[in-house]
Amino acid sequence: MGTFITGPAAGMLLADLGADVIKVEQPGTGDPFRSFKGELYSPHFQTYNRNKRSITIDPKNPEDLAVLDRLVADADVFIQNFRPGVADRLKVDAKRLQAINPALVYASISGFGSEGPERDRPAFDTVAQAASGFLRLLVNPEHPRVVGPAIADAMTGFYTALGILAALNERHLTGKGRVVETSMFEAMCHFNLDDFTHLLSADQVMGPYSRPHVSQSYVFQCADGKWLALHMSSPPKFWENLAVAVGQPDMLSLPAFESREARIAHYEDVVAFLAPIFAKQTRDHWTAELTRLEVPNSPVYDSAEVLATEQAKVLGIEVSDPNGPKGTFRTIRFPLSFDGERMDSVTAPPLLGADDAAVRRSIERPVHGIRRG
């Protein structure tokens, strides 16, 4: 019963691993993330709802709730990301559902947790990033703007799926389910672990430039307007080879370059020295030269460029479903391989209620366990 991202992302990860995931949606409108240009099949919805089936259920309707209860009786996992108290009002709280099925792993996702003074606050991705201290590490203080994708939403889904798998593993020994809880706030605090560790171990509050300065990471614009990224880390050979690549063999004798500590302290001077050099040649030129000399680098690709690379093609990063409800559905495969086998196909996200009849029929002859290999 997940909506938007956190709950659907957790379900998608389990579906990618082979679980039969049934998305329970409100009749008529479904997941609010569906809405897009007058239809109910937005790119946002597609991102987090592949490999699932859709059934429409209104838990406020006694007949629909009875259907949900029959599904729960045979389920391994139930996922919801309602605000605290909503599950109780809808009669899909952990106590009631685990009374139906004591082996049920019940996953509950909230914004700020089930207790504390902020438990009832609405939370979306940017709010969770900011509240956990993570957002300030992404924002350029000279030009403050929210940047990047929905990291807090996606990471909370990852942590939830991880907790579910741990609870399922324990259930092999105990036969009993668990209530697995997390919040976007807790997930992002853990994801921001390096920041907190520096505070707690060295009394250092990190900023947006702390990690790139220490890791010696750079982005430069090339003659064709395209960007190139370098991650120089600490091995001296990286810098020695970079000096050769940029035609500046004496570069490392300059005060700003003479040691790792000097480069960290004079990061902006390093950028000022190298930027005009990289601006003289195209990105392809620099990529070829730096790669030849084993300097850690990559073009800063957009998504279309990524899929066009030979590496993405060899690894089969893109997968598709030619029979999607809106035509061929294309997406990115699950990243893990098992004994050399990896995900090479996908089922397109379902239309709202596409599996109503089939799922209701299956209640009469339930099949236990994971159904999709």
C-alpha positions in Angstrom: 0.0 0.0 0.0 2.9 2.3 -0.7 2.5 5.6 -2.6 4.9 8.1 -4.2 8.4 6.7 -3.8 9.6 5.2 -0.4 7.1 2.3 -0.2 7.0 1.6 -4.0 10.8 1.7 -4.1 11.0 -1.0 -1.4 8.5 -3.1 -3.3 10.3 -2.6 -6.6 13.6 -3.8 -5.1 11.9 -7.0 -3.8 10.1 -7.5 -7.2 13.4 -7.1 -9.0 14.8 -9.9 -6.8 11.9 -12.2 -7.7 9.0 -11.5 -5.3 5.4 -11.4 -6.6 4.5 -7.8 -5.6 0.9 -6.8 -5.6 0.4 -3.0 -5.6 -2.8 -2.1 -3.7 -4.2 1.1 -4.9 -7.2 3.4 -4.4 -10.0 2.8 -6.9 -10.3 5.5 -9.6 -7.1 7.5 -8.9 -4.5 5.0 -7.7 -1.1 6.0 -6.5 -1.0 9.9 -6.7 2.3 9.5 -8.5 0.4 8.1 -11.5 -1.1 11.4 -12.5 0.6 12.9 -15.5 -0.9 15.0 -18.4 -4.4 13.7 -17.8 -3.4 10.1 -17.6 -2.4 7.7 -14.8 1.0 6.5 -16.1 3.6 9.1 -15.3 7.4 8.6 -15.8 7.7 9.0 -12.0 5.3 6.2 -11.4 7.0 4.0 -14.0 10.3 4.4 -12.2 9.3 2.7 -9.0 6.5 0.3 -10.0 7.9 -2.2 -12.6 7.6 -6.0 -12.0 4.3 -5.5 -10.0 0.7 -6.3 -10.3 -2.1 -3.7 -9.5 -5.3 -4.3 -7.6 -7.7 -1.6 -6.5 -9.0 -1.8 -3.0 -10.7 0.8 -0.8 -10.0 -0.5 2.8 -12.9 1.7 4.0 -15.2 -0.6 2.1 -15.9 -3.7 4.2 -16.0 -6.0 1.1 -12.7 -4.6 -0.2 -11.1 -4.9 3.3 -12.1 -8.6 3.3 -10.3 -9.1 0.0 -7.2 -7.4 1.4 -7.4 -9.6 4.5 -7.4 -12.7 2.3 -4.4 -11.5 0.5 -2.6 -10.7 3.8 -3.4 -14.3 5.0 -1.1 -15.7 2.4 1.4 -12.8 2.1 5.0 -12.8 3.2 5.3 -9.0 3.4 3.1 -6.0 3.8 4.5 -2.5 3.0 2.9 0.9 3.8 4.3 4.4 4.0 1.4 6.3 5.6 1.9 9.0 8.1 1.6 7.7 11.7 -2.0 6.9 12.6 -3.3 6.5 9.1 -2.8 2.7 9.0 -4.9 2.3 12.2 -7.7 4.4 10.7 -7.6 2.2 7.5 -7.5 -1.0 9.6 -4.3 -2.1 8.1 -2.1 -1.6 11.2 0.5 -4.2 12.2 -1.4 -5.6 15.1 -4.5 -6.4 13.1 -2.7 -7.8 10.1 -0.3 -9.9 12.1 -3.3 -11.3 14.0 -4.5 -12.6 10.6 -1.0 -13.8 9.6 1.5 -14.1 12.5 4.3 -14.9 10.0 3.8 -11.6 8.2 6.7 -9.2 7.9 5.1 -5.8 8.3 7.1 -2.8 7.0 6.2 0.7 8.0 7.8 3.8 6.6 7.2 7.3 7.9 8.8 10.7 7.6 10.1 11.3 11.1 9.4 8.0 13.0 6.5 6.7 15.0 7.4 8.7 18.2 8.9 12.1 19.1 7.7 15.7 18.7 8.0 15.6 14.9 6.3 12.3 14.3 3.3 14.0 12.6 5.2 16.4 10.4 4.8 15.9 6.6 8.0 14.8 5.0 9.1 14.7 1.4 12.5 14.2 -0.1 13.9 17.7 0.3 12.6 18.0 3.9 14.2 14.7 4.9 17.5 15.7 3.2 17.5 19.0 5.0 16.5 17.6 8.4 19.2 15.0 8.4 22.0 17.4 7.6 22.6 15.9 4.2 21.2 18.7 1.9 23.7 21.3 3.0 26.5 19.0 1.6 24.9 19.3 -1.8 24.1 23.0 -1.9 26.6 25.5 -3.3 26.6 28.3 -0.6 27.3 30.9 -3.2 24.3 29.9 -5.3 21.9 28.0 -3.0 19.5 25.8 -4.9 18.1 22.4 -4.3 19.9 20.0 -6.7 19.8 16.4 -7.7 17.4 13.5 -7.6 15.1 12.3 -4.8 17.9 10.7 -2.8 16.1 10.5 0.6 13.0 8.8 -1.0 15.1 6.2 -2.8 17.5 5.5 0.0 14.6 5.0 2.5 13.2 2.4 0.1 16.6 0.6 0.0 16.9 0.5 3.8 13.3 -0.8 4.1 13.9 -3.6 1.6 17.1 -4.5 3.5 15.2 -4.7 6.8 12.5 -6.8 5.1 15.0 -9.3 3.9 16.6 -9.6 7.3 13.2 -10.2 8.9 12.4 -12.9 6.3 15.7 -14.5 7.0 15.0 -14.6 10.7 11.6 -16.0 10.1 13.2 -19.2 8.8 14.3 -19.8 12.4 11.3 -18.4 14.4 8.4 -18.8 12.1 7.2 -15.4 13.2 7.0 -12.1 11.4 8.4 -8.8 12.5 7.4 -5.1 12.3 10.1 -3.4 10.4 10.1 0.3 10.9 12.2 3.1 9.5 11.7 6.8 8.6 13.1 9.1 5.9 14.8 11.0 8.7 16.5 7.9 10.2 17.5 6.5 6.8 19.1 9.8 5.7 21.0 10.2 9.0 22.5 6.8 8.4 23.2 7.5 4.7 24.9 10.7 6.0 27.2 8.6 8.2 30.5 10.1 7.1 29.3 13.6 8.1 28.3 12.4 11.6 31.4 10.3 12.1 33.6 13.4 11.4 31.6 15.3 14.0 31.6 12.6 16.6 35.2 11.4 16.2 37.0 14.6 15.3 34.6 17.4 16.2 34.5 18.4 12.6 31.4 19.7 10.8 31.7 18.9 7.2 30.6 21.3 4.4 29.8 20.9 0.7 33.4 21.1 -0.3 34.9 18.9 2.5 34.7 15.6 0.7 35.8 16.8 -2.8 38.8 18.6 -1.2 40.0 15.6 0.7 39.2 13.1 -2.1 40.8 15.5 -4.7 37.8 15.4 -7.0 37.4 17.9 -9.8 35.1 18.8 -12.7 36.5 20.7 -15.6 34.9 22.1 -18.8 36.5 21.2 -22.0 36.9 23.0 -25.4 33.6 21.6 -26.7 31.7 22.7 -23.6 31.4 19.2 -22.2 32.5 18.3 -18.7 35.2 15.9 -17.4 35.5 14.5 -13.9 38.7 13.5 -12.1 39.1 11.7 -8.8 42.8 12.0 -7.9 42.7 10.5 -4.4 46.1 10.1 -2.8 48.5 7.9 -4.9 51.3 10.1 -6.2 51.3 8.3 -9.6 47.9 9.8 -10.4 49.3 13.3 -10.1 52.6 12.4 -11.8 50.7 11.0 -14.8 48.3 14.0 -14.8 51.2 16.3 -15.1 52.4 14.4 -18.2 48.8 14.4 -19.7 48.4 18.1 -19.4 51.9 18.9 -20.6 53.1 20.4 -17.4 56.0 18.2 -16.2 57.1 20.7 -13.5 53.6 21.2 -12.1 54.2 19.2 -9.0 57.0 21.5 -7.9 54.6 24.4 -7.5 53.6 25.2 -3.9 49.9 24.3 -4.5 50.8 20.9 -5.9 53.8 19.7 -3.9 51.9 17.4 -1.5 48.5 16.0 -0.9 48.1 18.4 2.1 49.1 21.4 -0.1 46.5 20.4 -2.8 43.8 20.1 -0.2 44.7 23.5 1.4 45.0 25.2 -2.1 42.2 23.4 -3.8 40.9 26.5 -5.6 44.4 27.3 -6.8 44.7 23.8 -8.3 41.4 24.4 -10.1 42.5 27.8 -11.4 45.7 26.3 -12.8 44.2 23.3 -14.5 40.9 24.8 -15.7 42.4 26.8 -18.6 44.4 23.8 -19.7 41.4 21.5 -20.0 39.5 24.3 -21.8 42.0 24.0 -24.7 41.0 20.5 -25.9 37.8 18.5 -26.4 36.5 16.1 -23.8 37.2 13.1 -26.1 40.9 14.2 -26.3 41.3 14.4 -22.6 39.4 11.2 -21.9 41.7 9.2 -24.3 44.9 10.8 -22.9 44.0 10.4 -19.2 42.8 6.9 -19.7 46.0 6.0 -21.5 48.0 7.2 -18.5 45.7 5.6 -16.0 44.5 8.8 -14.4 41.0 8.2 -12.8 38.6 10.1 -15.0 35.2 10.0 -16.7 33.2 12.2 -19.0 30.3 13.7 -17.1 27.6 11.9 -19.1 23.9 12.6 -19.4 21.6 9.6 -19.3 21.5 9.2 -23.1 25.3 9.2 -23.3 25.5 6.5 -20.6 23.3 4.1 -22.5 25.3 4.7 -25.7 28.5 3.6 -24.1 29.9 0.2 -25.0 30.3 -0.6 -21.3 26.5 -0.2 -20.7 25.8 -2.3 -23.8 28.1 -5.1 -22.8 26.6 -5.2 -19.3 23.0 -5.0 -20.6 22.2 -2.0 -18.4 19.0 -1.3 -20.4 16.2 -3.9 -20.4 12.7 -3.6 -21.9 9.2 -5.1 -22.0 7.9 -5.0 -25.6 4.4 -5.7 -24.4 4.0 -2.8 -22.0 0.5 -1.2 -21.8 1.7 2.0 -23.4 4.1 0.3 -25.9 7.6 -0.8 -25.3 8.7 -0.1 -21.7 12.5 0.6 -21.3 14.3 0.8 -18.0 17.5 0.1 -16.2 18.1 -3.4 -14.8 18.7 -4.5 -11.3 22.5 -4.2 -10.6 23.3 -7.5 -9.0 24.3 -10.7 -10.7 23.9 -14.2 -9.1 26.3 -16.9 -10.3 26.8 -14.8 -13.4 23.1 -14.5 -14.1 21.5 -11.1 -14.1 18.2 -9.5 -14.8 17.6 -9.5 -18.6 13.9 -8.8 -18.8 11.3 -6.7 -17.0 7.5 -6.4 -16.7 6.2 -3.0 -17.4 4.4 -1.1 -14.6 0.7 -2.0 -14.5 -2.2 0.1 -15.4 -4.4 0.9 -12.5 -6.4 -2.2 -11.5 -4.9 -4.2 -14.3 -4.8 -7.4 -12.2 -8.1 -6.9 -10.2 -9.8 -10.0 -11.6 -6.7 -12.3 -11.6 -5.7 -11.4 -8.1 -9.2 -11.9 -6.7 -9.4 -15.3 -8.4 -6.0 -16.3 -6.9 -7.4 -15.7 -3.4 -9.5 -18.8 -3.8 -6.4 -21.0 -4.6 -3.4 -19.2 -2.9 0.1 -20.1 -3.9 2.6 -19.8 -1.1 6.0 -18.2 -1.3 7.8 -16.4 -4.1 6.1 -16.8 -7.5 8.3 -15.1 -10.0 11.8 -16.6 -10.6 
